[in-house]
Amino acid sequence: LYISTKSPIINVDIEEKPKVLDNGRSPWKMEKSEVGKEEKNKVCECEARVRAYMRMLRKGEGTNTDKGYTKQYSGKHFSDMSKHPENVITAGKYSSSAAGAYQIMQYTWWWLNGEKITDDNKKTGIYEKDHDYIKKYGIKDFSAESQDKLCIIILKYKRSQNFLNLIIDNKIQEATETYGSYEWASLPPGRYGQPIQIMDEALAEYEKCLKEELKGTSNIIKLKKGFLKEFGYNCCEDAKPTKDSVKNNCGKTDIDLRGKIKWQTQFDAKWGDRNKQNTACKKTCDDILINSGLKATSLSNLFQTAIENSDHTKLIINKIVSQKAIEYLDKELEKGHPIQAGVDHGLGYKINNNVDHSTDHFVVIIGRGCENNKPYYLFYDVGTGFKDKGANNMNRLYLDVSDYSLKGKTIYNGNFYTVTQIRKN
C-alpha cells in the first residue's frame, strides 16, 4: 500500500488498514494448498507465479475484485481510467493519492512517466528518459490491463529487477521480505505501522492463487498469455531476461540505480556536530544501504583490493582479490543492490582513521557503464552537501583490466580515488 510519510528506513507509504473479516481474522487467512505438477495444464508456470503474486498482493490491499481497479484510498472510486486520478484524499489522520488495484501513488505515476521526483515526492519539472516506462511499454491509460502492466514494471524496476526474478523463481517469502514489504505496507512482515500480517497466511493465499492460475480458472488479472515476453523474459523456456539485456561495448549491460537508490550527504545534523559529520562517511553509506533494504557493512566481510605499503609511499593492488571483487560487484548490481566501497585519495592521509591504514573515505557504487570501450562504475559521493555533485553522472571509477583496480575522480573536489575495499552486502 502506498501513502506518503517519512521513516528512518525509507520514504514510507502508509495507507488504509487492510479490512478485517467478521470473525476477526486477517484478510490473508486461507487454507494452505499445494501445487502439483499434474495441475499445470500447459499453463506457463512462471507467468502463473507472477499472476498469483499480484493476486496475493491485491488481497492484502483489499482490491482483489474488478472493482479494485477503480478503488482509491478511503474506499472511494474513480470513473475516468484515461490516466491515474492524481487526487489526494484525506481520511482520518492520513492523506493519500493511492489508486487502482495496486494502490499506486500519484508520485509513482509521475516517476513512471519519466518525471524526476524530489525527496519529498514532488515534481521537479525535469524529464528523465531512463525511467519513462509508460512510454517504453506503450501504456496509454490507467485501464485494468494497463494497471497490471504497471505492477509488473514496479516489480521489475522500482526497487530491483531481482524482485521479479525471485517471484519467477518461486522464492515468494524472500521476494516479499526483501522487496515487497518495503513497497507495499500490506505485505508481511508489516514495516510501516499497519497490523502485522502473518507470512504463513500470505504464502497460503499465494499457493491458493497459484493453484487456480495453473488450472487456468481465474480471470482476476487481465494480462494476456505470454505477457512476460514484453518485459524481457522467455517465460516458458528459461525465465531469464532477454530483451532488456543489451550489452554495451564493454560486454556488459548498463546499470543505473540512481532512480531507486537515494543519495545522502554525510553533513546531516543526525550525525551530530560538524566535527562528527566530517567523519560520518561510513555511517552515511551504511544508511544508504539500510534504506535500500540491506544491512550495514562490517570489517569481517570485505574484499581488500588495495593497501598502502609500510611507509605509505605506494598503493599496492591485489590483482587476485580485485578480480573477485569485480565479479561480486557485478553480481550485486545485477540484483539491483548498491555496494559500499572504501577509497584511498592520498598516500599517508589520516592513516589511523581506518584499520587498514589506507582507506580515506567511503562511497556507494550504484551503477556501471562503458565509455570509449572502457568499463566504469558510477558512485555516490556522500562527502559533499550538494546532490548535483554527490550524485553526478561523471562520478565514475574506471576499471583497469590489467590489474582489476578501480580508479576515478569525484566531481565535488576533484580528488582522485582508488578503491581499497569492496564491502560485501
Secondary structure as the mmCIF struct_conf table of DSSP 4:
data_model
#
loop_
_struct_conf.conf_type_id
_struct_conf.id
_struct_conf.beg_label_comp_id
_struct_conf.beg_label_asym_id
_struct_conf.beg_label_seq_id
_struct_conf.end_label_comp_id
_struct_conf.end_label_asym_id
_struct_conf.end_label_seq_id
STRN STRN1 SER A 4 THR A 5
BEND BEND1 PRO A 8 ILE A 10
STRN STRN2 VAL A 12 ASP A 13
HELX_LH_PP_P HELX_LH_PP_P1 GLU A 16 LYS A 19
TURN_TY1_P TURN_TY1_P1 ASP A 22 ASN A 23
BEND BEND2 GLY A 24 GLY A 24
TURN_TY1_P TURN_TY1_P2 PRO A 27 TRP A 28
HELX_RH_3T_P HELX_RH_3T_P1 LYS A 37 GLU A 39
TURN_TY1_P TURN_TY1_P3 ASN A 41 LYS A 42
HELX_RH_AL_P HELX_RH_AL_P1 GLU A 45 GLU A 61
TURN_TY1_P TURN_TY1_P4 GLY A 62 GLY A 62
BEND BEND3 THR A 65 THR A 65
HELX_RH_3T_P HELX_RH_3T_P2 ASP A 66 THR A 70
STRN STRN3 LYS A 71 GLN A 72
HELX_RH_3T_P HELX_RH_3T_P3 TYR A 73 GLY A 75
STRN STRN4 HIS A 77 HIS A 77
BEND BEND4 SER A 82 LYS A 83
STRN STRN5 ILE A 89 ALA A 91
TURN_TY1_P TURN_TY1_P5 GLY A 92 LYS A 93
STRN STRN6 TYR A 94 SER A 96
STRN STRN7 ALA A 99 ALA A 99
TURN_TY1_P TURN_TY1_P6 GLY A 100 GLN A 103
STRN STRN8 ILE A 104 ILE A 104
HELX_RH_AL_P HELX_RH_AL_P2 GLN A 106 LEU A 112
STRN STRN9 ASN A 113 ILE A 117
TURN_TY1_P TURN_TY1_P7 ASP A 119 ASP A 120
BEND BEND5 ASN A 121 ASN A 121
STRN STRN10 LYS A 123 ASP A 132
HELX_RH_AL_P HELX_RH_AL_P3 TYR A 133 LYS A 136
TURN_TY1_P TURN_TY1_P8 TYR A 137 GLY A 138
BEND BEND6 ASP A 141 ASP A 141
HELX_RH_AL_P HELX_RH_AL_P4 ALA A 144 ILE A 153
HELX_RH_PI_P HELX_RH_PI_P1 ILE A 154 LYS A 158
BEND BEND7 ARG A 159 ARG A 159
HELX_RH_AL_P HELX_RH_AL_P5 GLN A 161 ILE A 168
TURN_TY1_P TURN_TY1_P9 ASP A 169 ASN A 170
HELX_RH_AL_P HELX_RH_AL_P6 ILE A 172 ALA A 175
HELX_RH_PI_P HELX_RH_PI_P2 THR A 176 GLY A 180
HELX_RH_AL_P HELX_RH_AL_P7 SER A 181 GLU A 183
TURN_TY1_P TURN_TY1_P10 ALA A 185 SER A 186
BEND BEND8 LEU A 187 LEU A 187
TURN_TY1_P TURN_TY1_P11 PRO A 188 PRO A 189
BEND BEND9 TYR A 192 GLN A 194
HELX_LH_PP_P HELX_LH_PP_P2 PRO A 195 ILE A 198
HELX_RH_AL_P HELX_RH_AL_P8 MET A 199 LYS A 215
TURN_TY1_P TURN_TY1_P12 GLY A 216 GLY A 216
BEND BEND10 ILE A 220 ILE A 221
HELX_LH_PP_P HELX_LH_PP_P3 LEU A 223 LYS A 224
TURN_TY1_P TURN_TY1_P13 LYS A 225 GLY A 226
HELX_RH_3T_P HELX_RH_3T_P4 PHE A 227 PHE A 231
TURN_TY1_P TURN_TY1_P14 GLY A 232 GLY A 232
STRN STRN11 TYR A 233 TYR A 233
TURN_TY1_P TURN_TY1_P15 CYS A 235 ASP A 238
STRN STRN12 PRO A 241 PRO A 241
TURN_TY1_P TURN_TY1_P16 LYS A 243 ASP A 244
STRN STRN13 LYS A 247 LYS A 247
TURN_TY1_P TURN_TY1_P17 ASN A 249 CYS A 250
BEND BEND11 GLY A 251 LYS A 252
STRN STRN14 THR A 253 THR A 253
STRN STRN15 ILE A 255 ASP A 256
TURN_TY1_P TURN_TY1_P18 ARG A 258 LYS A 260
BEND BEND12 ILE A 261 ILE A 261
HELX_LH_PP_P HELX_LH_PP_P4 LYS A 262 TRP A 263
BEND BEND13 GLN A 266 GLN A 266
HELX_RH_3T_P HELX_RH_3T_P5 ALA A 269 TRP A 271
BEND BEND14 ASP A 273 ASP A 273
HELX_RH_AL_P HELX_RH_AL_P9 ARG A 274 GLN A 277
TURN_TY1_P TURN_TY1_P19 ASN A 278 THR A 279
HELX_RH_AL_P HELX_RH_AL_P10 CYS A 281 ASN A 291
TURN_TY1_P TURN_TY1_P20 SER A 292 GLY A 293
TURN_TY1_P TURN_TY1_P21 LEU A 299 SER A 300
BEND BEND15 ASN A 301 ASN A 301
STRN STRN16 LEU A 302 GLN A 304
STRN STRN17 ALA A 306 GLU A 308
TURN_TY1_P TURN_TY1_P22 SER A 310 ASP A 311
BEND BEND16 HIS A 312 THR A 313
STRN STRN18 LEU A 315 ILE A 317
HELX_RH_AL_P HELX_RH_AL_P11 LYS A 319 GLU A 334
TURN_TY1_P TURN_TY1_P23 LYS A 335 GLY A 336
STRN STRN19 ILE A 339 ASP A 344
BEND BEND17 GLY A 346 GLY A 346
TURN_TY1_P TURN_TY1_P24 LEU A 347 ASN A 352
BEND BEND18 ASN A 353 ASN A 354
TURN_TY1_P TURN_TY1_P25 VAL A 355 ASP A 356
BEND BEND19 HIS A 357 HIS A 357
STRN STRN20 HIS A 361 GLU A 371
TURN_TY1_P TURN_TY1_P26 ASN A 372 ASN A 373
STRN STRN21 LYS A 374 ASP A 381
BEND BEND20 GLY A 383 GLY A 385
HELX_RH_AL_P HELX_RH_AL_P12 LYS A 387 GLY A 390
TURN_TY1_P TURN_TY1_P27 ALA A 391 ALA A 391
TURN_TY1_P TURN_TY1_P28 ASN A 393 MET A 394
STRN STRN22 ARG A 396 ASP A 400
TURN_TY1_P TURN_TY1_P29 VAL A 401 TYR A 404
STRN STRN23 SER A 405 LYS A 409
TURN_TY1_P TURN_TY1_P30 ILE A 411 ASN A 413
HELX_LH_PP_P HELX_LH_PP_P5 ASN A 415 ASN A 415
STRN STRN24 PHE A 416 ARG A 423
#
